[in-house]
Amino acid sequence: MKPDRCCDLKLRRLSRLPREMIVDTRALARVLGRSTRTIRRMVDRYEIPPPIRMSGRSTWQVGTILSWYAERAERRVSESRRVRDRLGG
């Protein structure tokens, strides 16, 4: 399976959850098919939004993560268009 297809499937699985749902590091790791350590690294690399601390646990709202990915995707499309236009394509 191609990496981008794999990511699409995992995001689709996340999008089936209610947008208001709160997930902790372990639940997010399970849905995305990653380890909890990788989730922390993704936060450090700004690949996912920073968590909100609740009762000493790192948590995210599902809708926040989905919006984050959508904004990043739109930024990448805009950057690609700018580069294409600059190169005369």
Secondary structure, DSSP 8 states (H G I E B T S, - for coil): --HHHHHHHHHHHHHTS-TT-EEEHHHHHHHHT--HHHHHHHHHTTSS---EEETTEEEEEHHHHHHHHHHHHHHHHHHHHHHHHHTT-
